[in-house]
Amino acid sequence: MRVSLVPSPRRFPSAHRKSNAELLASSNLGKNGRFFDGADVIELLREAVIREGSISAFAKRAGLHRADINNTLKGRLPVSRTLVKVLGLRKVYTAE
């Protein structure tokens, strides 16, 4: 016996379906929070390096390569998952 918690799409005509944007606007889905773009994360990284005293000290504490942190600060490398975690952040997806 198969149990489905989601109604079959053929039960509802397409004219009655809401787009994702309409659904998000009319519902209480999601969570409130602070959202950072790449430049904001780089700024947080700069501040963390300043608090630690140097890139080398920050890299040693975080268990990362100094060169990778330097290249990230200069925009040569994207922000890595590990670096996001070290900064106490997490990656999320938002609606446009």
Summary of the structure (lengths in Angstrom):
residues: 96
radius of gyration: 21.2
end to end distance: 39.3
largest distance: 62.9
contacts: 176
relative contact order: 0.13
helix: 52%
strand: 0%
